[in-house]
Amino acid sequence: MSFPRRWCLFLLGAGVVLGAGCGRKEVTSLQRKQAASFVSEAEFALNLRDYARAEPLLAQAVAVCPDTPEYWLNLGSVRRRLGNLKGAKTAYEGMLDLVRDNYRRDGKDAGPLLQQVYVLALLGRMDDARATLEKAQKNHPDDRNVRVFVDERRLEHLAEDPAFKEIAL
């Protein structure tokens, strides 16, 4: 990797980390299209198992469109596969912050709570994941997705899944 490209990646990564905690700005449709383009190219690289090529593309997608949990998740999993544990943790924590904010804004939807359960498990915080799942059960007793998650013991199955273990911290 060339010296200028390293600096660009470093500055991009620093921007993602520093911008993750800041107030979220509205993402424009042009930015969403740019992010989708980055993700599309990253998906192509992932199909070839070229994680080193996919990582900067996903980092750009997150920088342009930080309000999409899946981008954070994909960035974290790619970084984990590259052995970048600190970077994976940063990405997973970015997703966690985002889905927590999403739930605070709209507490009627259990989806962000289930996303919290998943990312907490990825972070190795199983007790917090169980507590969040209990909160989802309590606050959304009639939600079908919550019931299925609990009844099918998906959290326990995740912890045993080799594919999940591959991307978890």
Accessible surface in RSA format (square Angstrom, percent):
REM  Atomic radii and reference values for relative SASA: ProtOr
REM  Chains: A
REM  Algorithm: Lee & Richards
REM  Probe-radius: 1.40
REM  Slices: 20
REM RES _ NUM      All-atoms   Total-Side   Main-Chain    Non-polar    All polar
REM                ABS   REL    ABS   REL    ABS   REL    ABS   REL    ABS   REL
RES MET A   1   129.91  67.3  61.98  41.0  67.93 161.7  72.56  61.7  57.35  76.0
RES SER A   2    66.96  56.6  50.60  67.5  16.36  37.7  48.94 104.2  18.02  25.2
RES PHE A   3   138.69  69.4 131.74  81.6   6.95  18.1 132.27  80.2   6.42  18.4
RES PRO A   4    89.44  65.2  84.28  76.8   5.16  18.8  88.79  73.3   0.65   4.0
RES ARG A   5   118.77  49.9 114.35  58.3   4.42  10.5  40.05  54.7  78.72  47.7
RES ARG A   6   138.78  58.3 133.48  68.0   5.30  12.6  39.36  53.8  99.42  60.3
RES TRP A   7   123.35  49.5 122.41  59.3   0.94   2.2 118.31  63.1   5.04   8.2
RES CYS A   8    82.09  62.1  75.34  84.0   6.75  15.9  24.91  63.1  57.18  61.7
RES LEU A   9    44.43  24.7  37.00  26.5   7.43  18.7  37.21  26.1   7.22  19.4
RES PHE A  10   124.16  62.1 114.12  70.7  10.04  26.1 122.90  74.5   1.27   3.6
RES LEU A  11   110.26  61.4 101.92  72.9   8.34  21.0 102.31  71.9   7.95  21.4
RES LEU A  12    44.56  24.8  37.21  26.6   7.35  18.5  43.63  30.6   0.94   2.5
RES GLY A  13    17.24  21.3   0.00   N/A  17.24  21.3  16.97  46.6   0.27   0.6
RES ALA A  14    31.07  28.6  22.71  35.0   8.36  19.0  28.88  40.7   2.19   5.8
RES GLY A  15    42.13  52.0   0.00   N/A  42.13  52.0  33.75  92.6   8.38  18.8
RES VAL A  16     7.83   5.2   1.45   1.3   6.38  15.4   6.98   6.1   0.85   2.3
RES VAL A  17    78.76  51.8  67.21  60.8  11.55  27.8  67.73  58.8  11.03  29.9
RES LEU A  18   134.97  75.2 122.94  88.0  12.03  30.2 126.46  88.8   8.50  22.9
RES GLY A  19    37.80  46.6   0.00   N/A  37.80  46.6  25.82  70.9  11.98  26.8
RES ALA A  20    15.19  14.0  12.20  18.8   2.99   6.8  12.76  18.0   2.43   6.4
RES GLY A  21    71.19  87.8   0.00   N/A  71.19  87.8  37.36 102.5  33.83  75.8
RES CYS A  22    76.92  58.2  64.24  71.7  12.68  29.8  27.73  70.3  49.19  53.0
RES GLY A  23    69.74  86.0   0.00   N/A  69.74  86.0  44.80 122.9  24.94  55.9
RES ARG A  24    72.53  30.5  33.10  16.9  39.42  93.9  32.35  44.2  40.18  24.3
RES LYS A  25   181.94  88.8 163.95 100.6  17.99  42.8 113.06 101.8  68.87  73.4
RES GLU A  26   153.90  88.4 129.95  98.3  23.94  57.0  63.68 123.2  90.21  73.7
RES VAL A  27    12.80   8.4   4.37   4.0   8.44  20.3   4.62   4.0   8.18  22.2
RES THR A  28    74.62  53.1  67.79  68.7   6.83  16.3  71.75  96.4   2.87   4.3
RES SER A  29    80.13  67.7  70.44  94.0   9.69  22.3  41.40  88.2  38.74  54.3
RES LEU A  30   117.52  65.4 115.63  82.7   1.88   4.7 117.21  82.3   0.31   0.8
RES GLN A  31    62.81  35.1  62.81  45.9   0.00   0.0  10.69  22.8  52.12  39.5
RES ARG A  32    93.78  39.4  90.66  46.2   3.13   7.4  48.54  66.3  45.24  27.4
RES LYS A  33   143.06  69.8 135.06  82.9   8.00  19.0  84.60  76.1  58.46  62.3
RES GLN A  34    80.26  44.9  75.85  55.4   4.41  10.5  21.58  45.9  58.68  44.5
RES ALA A  35     0.02   0.0   0.02   0.0   0.00   0.0   0.02   0.0   0.00   0.0
RES ALA A  36    51.12  47.0  45.26  69.8   5.86  13.3  47.25  66.5   3.87  10.3
RES SER A  37    70.67  59.7  60.23  80.4  10.44  24.0  30.98  66.0  39.70  55.6
RES PHE A  38    50.51  25.3  50.36  31.2   0.15   0.4  50.51  30.6   0.00   0.0
RES VAL A  39    14.83   9.8  14.83  13.4   0.00   0.0  14.83  12.9   0.00   0.0
RES SER A  40    66.70  56.4  61.50  82.1   5.21  12.0  24.15  51.4  42.55  59.6
RES GLU A  41    79.19  45.5  73.26  55.4   5.93  14.1  23.22  44.9  55.97  45.7
RES ALA A  42     0.08   0.1   0.08   0.1   0.00   0.0   0.08   0.1   0.00   0.0
RES GLU A  43    91.11  52.3  90.01  68.1   1.10   2.6  29.56  57.2  61.54  50.2
RES PHE A  44   111.16  55.6 108.42  67.2   2.74   7.1 110.38  66.9   0.78   2.2
RES ALA A  45     0.00   0.0   0.00   0.0   0.00   0.0   0.00   0.0   0.00   0.0
RES LEU A  46    48.18  26.8  38.92  27.8   9.27  23.3  39.22  27.5   8.96  24.1
RES ASN A  47   124.90  86.1  93.00  89.9  31.90  76.8  24.58  59.2 100.32  97.0
RES LEU A  48   109.65  61.1  82.91  59.3  26.73  67.2  88.05  61.8  21.59  58.1
RES ARG A  49   180.11  75.6 163.17  83.2  16.93  40.3  51.76  70.7 128.35  77.8
RES ASP A  50    53.29  37.3  47.55  47.3   5.74  13.6  15.82  37.2  37.48  37.4
RES TYR A  51    42.71  19.9  40.38  23.0   2.33   6.1  32.57  24.5  10.14  12.5
RES ALA A  52    68.57  63.0  55.06  85.0  13.51  30.7  57.12  80.4  11.45  30.3
RES ARG A  53    91.79  38.5  85.09  43.4   6.69  15.9  38.18  52.2  53.61  32.5
RES ALA A  54     0.00   0.0   0.00   0.0   0.00   0.0   0.00   0.0   0.00   0.0
RES GLU A  55    30.17  17.3  30.17  22.8   0.00   0.0   6.59  12.7  23.59  19.3
RES PRO A  56    11.16   8.1  11.16  10.2   0.00   0.0  11.16   9.2   0.00   0.0
RES LEU A  57    20.57  11.5  20.57  14.7   0.00   0.0  20.57  14.4   0.00   0.0
RES LEU A  58     1.34   0.7   1.34   1.0   0.00   0.0   1.34   0.9   0.00   0.0
RES ALA A  59     4.06   3.7   4.06   6.3   0.00   0.0   4.06   5.7   0.00   0.0
RES GLN A  60    60.06  33.6  59.79  43.7   0.27   0.6   5.30  11.3  54.76  41.5
RES ALA A  61     0.00   0.0   0.00   0.0   0.00   0.0   0.00   0.0   0.00   0.0
RES VAL A  62     0.94   0.6   0.75   0.7   0.18   0.4   0.75   0.7   0.18   0.5
RES ALA A  63    44.51  40.9  16.64  25.7  27.87  63.4  21.91  30.9  22.60  59.9
RES VAL A  64    33.55  22.1  27.03  24.5   6.52  15.7  31.08  27.0   2.47   6.7
RES CYS A  65     1.70   1.3   1.66   1.9   0.04   0.1   0.00   0.0   1.70   1.8
RES PRO A  66    36.47  26.6  36.47  33.2   0.00   0.0  36.47  30.1   0.00   0.0
RES ASP A  67    46.52  32.6  33.48  33.3  13.04  30.8  17.28  40.7  29.24  29.2
RES THR A  68    28.00  19.9  26.93  27.3   1.06   2.5  21.00  28.2   6.99  10.6
RES PRO A  69    14.67  10.7  14.67  13.4   0.00   0.0  14.67  12.1   0.00   0.0
RES GLU A  70    86.99  49.9  86.55  65.5   0.43   1.0  50.86  98.4  36.13  29.5
RES TYR A  71    31.51  14.7  31.51  17.9   0.00   0.0  11.45   8.6  20.06  24.7
RES TRP A  72     2.90   1.2   2.90   1.4   0.00   0.0   2.85   1.5   0.05   0.1
RES LEU A  73    37.03  20.6  37.03  26.5   0.00   0.0  37.03  26.0   0.00   0.0
RES ASN A  74    47.37  32.7  47.25  45.7   0.12   0.3   2.15   5.2  45.22  43.7
RES LEU A  75     0.00   0.0   0.00   0.0   0.00   0.0   0.00   0.0   0.00   0.0
RES GLY A  76     0.00   0.0   0.00   N/A   0.00   0.0   0.00   0.0   0.00   0.0
RES SER A  77    11.52   9.7  11.52  15.4   0.00   0.0   3.06   6.5   8.46  11.8
RES VAL A  78     1.07   0.7   1.07   1.0   0.00   0.0   1.07   0.9   0.00   0.0
RES ARG A  79    18.62   7.8  18.62   9.5   0.00   0.0   1.43   2.0  17.18  10.4
RES ARG A  80    66.08  27.7  64.45  32.9   1.62   3.9   0.00   0.0  66.08  40.0
RES ARG A  81    89.89  37.7  55.38  28.2  34.51  82.2  13.21  18.1  76.68  46.5
RES LEU A  82    80.13  44.6  46.60  33.3  33.54  84.3  51.25  36.0  28.88  77.7
RES GLY A  83    50.77  62.6   0.00   N/A  50.77  62.6  27.06  74.3  23.72  53.1
RES ASN A  84    67.02  46.2  58.89  56.9   8.13  19.6  23.02  55.4  44.01  42.5
RES LEU A  85    95.59  53.2  91.71  65.6   3.88   9.8  91.71  64.4   3.88  10.4
RES LYS A  86   173.32  84.6 164.78 101.1   8.55  20.3 113.04 101.7  60.29  64.2
RES GLY A  87    10.31  12.7   0.00   N/A  10.31  12.7   9.65  26.5   0.66   1.5
RES ALA A  88     0.00   0.0   0.00   0.0   0.00   0.0   0.00   0.0   0.00   0.0
RES LYS A  89   102.63  50.1 102.63  63.0   0.00   0.0  45.52  41.0  57.11  60.8
RES THR A  90    34.74  24.7  31.82  32.3   2.91   6.9  13.90  18.7  20.84  31.5
RES ALA A  91     0.27   0.2   0.00   0.0   0.27   0.6   0.27   0.4   0.00   0.0
RES TYR A  92     0.00   0.0   0.00   0.0   0.00   0.0   0.00   0.0   0.00   0.0
RES GLU A  93    63.69  36.6  63.66  48.2   0.03   0.1  20.65  39.9  43.04  35.1
RES GLY A  94     3.35   4.1   0.00   N/A   3.35   4.1   2.22   6.1   1.13   2.5
RES MET A  95     6.02   3.1   6.02   4.0   0.00   0.0   6.02   5.1   0.00   0.0
RES LEU A  96     4.54   2.5   4.54   3.3   0.00   0.0   4.54   3.2   0.00   0.0
RES ASP A  97    61.97  43.4  59.59  59.3   2.38   5.6  13.74  32.3  48.23  48.1
RES LEU A  98     0.60   0.3   0.60   0.4   0.00   0.0   0.60   0.4   0.00   0.0
RES VAL A  99     0.00   0.0   0.00   0.0   0.00   0.0   0.00   0.0   0.00   0.0
RES ARG A 100    74.21  31.2  72.54  37.0   1.67   4.0  15.73  21.5  58.48  35.4
RES ASP A 101    39.77  27.9  38.30  38.1   1.47   3.5   6.92  16.3  32.85  32.8
RES ASN A 102    35.12  24.2  30.86  29.8   4.26  10.3  11.30  27.2  23.82  23.0
RES TYR A 103    23.42  10.9  22.41  12.8   1.00   2.6  17.70  13.3   5.72   7.1
RES ARG A 104   172.77  72.5 138.49  70.6  34.28  81.6  72.22  98.7 100.54  60.9
RES ARG A 105   165.14  69.3 126.90  64.7  38.24  91.0  78.02 106.6  87.12  52.8
RES ASP A 106    69.22  48.5  65.97  65.7   3.25   7.7  30.26  71.2  38.96  38.9
RES GLY A 107    36.40  44.9   0.00   N/A  36.40  44.9  20.05  55.0  16.35  36.6
RES LYS A 108   188.99  92.2 162.14  99.5  26.85  63.9 111.53 100.4  77.46  82.5
RES ASP A 109    71.95  50.4  66.55  66.2   5.39  12.7  18.84  44.3  53.11  53.0
RES ALA A 110     0.98   0.9   0.83   1.3   0.15   0.3   0.83   1.2   0.15   0.4
RES GLY A 111    29.62  36.5   0.00   N/A  29.62  36.5  26.67  73.2   2.95   6.6
RES PRO A 112    12.54   9.1  12.54  11.4   0.00   0.0  12.54  10.4   0.00   0.0
RES LEU A 113     0.08   0.0   0.08   0.1   0.00   0.0   0.08   0.1   0.00   0.0
RES LEU A 114    24.49  13.6  22.07  15.8   2.41   6.1  22.41  15.7   2.08   5.6
RES GLN A 115    51.66  28.9  48.75  35.6   2.92   6.9  22.22  47.3  29.45  22.3
RES GLN A 116    12.05   6.7  12.05   8.8   0.00   0.0   0.00   0.0  12.05   9.1
RES VAL A 117     0.00   0.0   0.00   0.0   0.00   0.0   0.00   0.0   0.00   0.0
RES TYR A 118    57.26  26.7  57.26  32.6   0.00   0.0  36.60  27.5  20.66  25.5
RES VAL A 119     0.00   0.0   0.00   0.0   0.00   0.0   0.00   0.0   0.00   0.0
RES LEU A 120     0.82   0.5   0.82   0.6   0.00   0.0   0.82   0.6   0.00   0.0
RES ALA A 121     3.42   3.1   0.01   0.0   3.41   7.8   0.01   0.0   3.41   9.0
RES LEU A 122     0.00   0.0   0.00   0.0   0.00   0.0   0.00   0.0   0.00   0.0
RES LEU A 123    21.68  12.1   3.79   2.7  17.89  45.0   3.79   2.7  17.89  48.1
RES GLY A 124    46.79  57.7   0.00   N/A  46.79  57.7  18.22  50.0  28.57  64.0
RES ARG A 125    88.47  37.1  81.85  41.7   6.61  15.7  43.14  59.0  45.33  27.5
RES MET A 126    40.80  21.1  38.47  25.5   2.33   5.5  35.36  30.1   5.44   7.2
RES ASP A 127   114.70  80.3 105.71 105.2   8.98  21.2  36.04  84.8  78.65  78.4
RES ASP A 128    58.67  41.1  56.87  56.6   1.80   4.3   9.95  23.4  48.72  48.6
RES ALA A 129     0.00   0.0   0.00   0.0   0.00   0.0   0.00   0.0   0.00   0.0
RES ARG A 130    99.66  41.8  98.37  50.1   1.29   3.1  45.70  62.5  53.96  32.7
RES ALA A 131    58.25  53.6  49.44  76.3   8.81  20.0  51.92  73.1   6.33  16.8
RES THR A 132    17.28  12.3  14.93  15.1   2.35   5.6   3.30   4.4  13.98  21.1
RES LEU A 133    20.09  11.2  20.09  14.4   0.00   0.0  20.09  14.1   0.00   0.0
RES GLU A 134   114.48  65.7 111.17  84.1   3.31   7.9  37.86  73.2  76.62  62.6
RES LYS A 135    96.46  47.1  91.20  56.0   5.26  12.5  52.01  46.8  44.45  47.4
RES ALA A 136     0.00   0.0   0.00   0.0   0.00   0.0   0.00   0.0   0.00   0.0
RES GLN A 137    79.18  44.3  74.65  54.6   4.52  10.8  20.00  42.6  59.18  44.9
RES LYS A 138   169.53  82.7 143.39  88.0  26.14  62.2  97.71  87.9  71.82  76.5
RES ASN A 139    68.15  47.0  41.03  39.6  27.13  65.3  15.08  36.3  53.07  51.3
RES HIS A 140    19.41  10.6  14.47  10.1   4.94  12.6   9.25   9.5  10.16  11.8
RES PRO A 141    82.72  60.3  69.19  63.1  13.53  49.2  73.17  60.4   9.55  59.4
RES ASP A 142   124.78  87.4 108.13 107.6  16.65  39.4  36.16  85.1  88.62  88.4
RES ASP A 143    41.88  29.3  32.26  32.1   9.62  22.7  11.59  27.3  30.29  30.2
RES ARG A 144   161.60  67.9 157.20  80.1   4.40  10.5  59.70  81.6 101.90  61.8
RES ASN A 145    89.03  61.4  85.67  82.8   3.36   8.1  10.29  24.8  78.74  76.1
RES VAL A 146     0.79   0.5   0.79   0.7   0.00   0.0   0.79   0.7   0.00   0.0
RES ARG A 147   109.30  45.9 108.60  55.4   0.70   1.7  46.08  63.0  63.22  38.3
RES VAL A 148    32.05  21.1  30.69  27.8   1.36   3.3  32.05  27.8   0.00   0.0
RES PHE A 149    22.44  11.2  22.12  13.7   0.32   0.8  22.12  13.4   0.32   0.9
RES VAL A 150    38.27  25.2  30.38  27.5   7.89  19.0  31.88  27.7   6.39  17.3
RES ASP A 151   107.60  75.4  78.34  78.0  29.27  69.2  30.00  70.6  77.60  77.4
RES GLU A 152    90.24  51.8  79.59  60.2  10.65  25.4  38.79  75.0  51.45  42.0
RES ARG A 153   141.75  59.5 139.41  71.1   2.33   5.6  49.78  68.0  91.96  55.7
RES ARG A 154   101.21  42.5 100.44  51.2   0.77   1.8  25.29  34.6  75.92  46.0
RES LEU A 155     1.50   0.8   1.32   0.9   0.18   0.4   1.32   0.9   0.18   0.5
RES GLU A 156    52.68  30.2  49.75  37.6   2.93   7.0  25.21  48.8  27.47  22.4
RES HIS A 157   108.08  59.1 103.61  72.0   4.47  11.4  75.79  78.1  32.28  37.6
RES LEU A 158    31.78  17.7  30.44  21.8   1.35   3.4  31.30  22.0   0.48   1.3
RES ALA A 159    40.12  36.9  27.12  41.9  13.00  29.6  30.54  43.0   9.58  25.4
RES GLU A 160   118.31  67.9 105.41  79.7  12.89  30.7  42.06  81.4  76.24  62.2
RES ASP A 161    56.04  39.3  51.24  51.0   4.80  11.3  15.30  36.0  40.74  40.6
RES PRO A 162   104.49  76.2  96.80  88.2   7.68  27.9  99.15  81.9   5.33  33.1
RES ALA A 163    62.14  57.1  54.19  83.6   7.96  18.1  58.74  82.7   3.40   9.0
RES PHE A 164    11.99   6.0   8.50   5.3   3.49   9.1  11.57   7.0   0.43   1.2
RES LYS A 165   118.88  58.0 107.62  66.0  11.26  26.8  59.68  53.7  59.20  63.1
RES GLU A 166    93.15  53.5  79.25  60.0  13.91  33.1  37.25  72.0  55.91  45.6
RES ILE A 167    17.77  10.1  17.77  13.2   0.00   0.0  17.77  12.8   0.00   0.0
RES ALA A 168    14.43  13.3  11.40  17.6   3.03   6.9  11.40  16.1   3.03   8.0
RES LEU A 169    66.69  37.1  17.79  12.7  48.90 122.9  46.23  32.5  20.46  55.1
END  Absolute sums over single chains surface
CHAIN  1 A     9829.0       8315.8       1513.2       5361.8       4467.2
END  Absolute sums over all chains
TOTAL          9829.0       8315.8       1513.2       5361.8       4467.2
